[in-house]
Amino acid sequence: MAENDVYIAFLQDRYYTNGFFVYYRHALKQENLKPIIEKKIVDFEIGQKIYNPYSAHAPDVKLHDRPFAGYLYGSAALGWFYKNESILKASAQVGIIGPHAFGEEMQTAFHKIIGTYTVAGWEYQVKDEMALNLNLSYQQLFYHTTNRKIDVSGTSSLLVGNTFSGANAGLLIRFGNMNPFHESSYANSRIKNKQNDNRKVDREFFFFTKPQVNFAAYDATIQGGLFNTDKGPLTFGIKHWVYSQEIGLNFASKRWNSKFIVTLKTKEVDGSAKAYHYGSAVLAYSFN
């Protein structure tokens, strides 16, 4: 999975500007599950997120409206996919923010590869701090039409950690040809692990939108490390209430899964920083 604002606005390069993630997911044996649970899926992830001010070329610190910051992490998660199509997921991330997250090196290399402008200003990034973040999320199906062309779900999550802390709640609306959530590309649950189950999972092609209200209690990529006395040359306060809107397209056939998502967000920084947006591209292959 890759995220970048250049996917939807070529001249924009600001705030949350790049993310790169690699996942491995494995379904546990379904014969051992409780009757109300359809699947349990273990999820491992390695990722990096990069943040910068209004531009990645910002040599004058007086003009910065958000700190330069990199976040590098690994995570493990366990998801419970219920027969009533609700989903409970718990995850833990361990990583680092600051120079040892290699945000500067990754952004500089990427700009050289695509032949765009020189990166400048990373000497003002937030200081190093080890990261531990926990996330608990829940999704509940509210409604679907008889022909299963439209469904509506509620989503919520709680984040606790020294990099990100907060909570969010929203709605997920899908329309098109889609499967139940326990075997849908949207929920990364098309994989299975059940003896003698040769049933083919139906092809999916649908649009979705997800309006969400987010409460941010702490964001170290803006405020600096929670436990650091010296958080960095420049940090900012945060907007505690942020609205986000996802609009996406999802396609899955046989072993291949893909998504493209546009995310719009209101201001996150208590200052002159503006609202922003970015795109996400996902491509996955199921071995089982």
Secondary structure, 3 states (H helix, E strand, C coil): CEEEHHHCCCCCCCEEEEEEEEEEEEECCHHHCCCCEEEEEEEEEEEEEEEECCCCECCCHHHCCCCCEEEEEEEEEEEEEECCCCEEEEEEEEEEECHHHCHHHHHHHHHHHHCCCCCECHHHCCCCEEEEEEEEEEEEEEEECCCCCEEEEEEEEEEEECCEEEEEEEEEEEEEECCCHHHCCCCCCCCCCCCCCCCCCCCEEEEEEEEEEEEEEEEHHHHCCCCCCCCCCCCCEECCEEEEEEEEEEEEECCEEEEEEEEEECCCEECCCCCEEEEEEEEEECCC
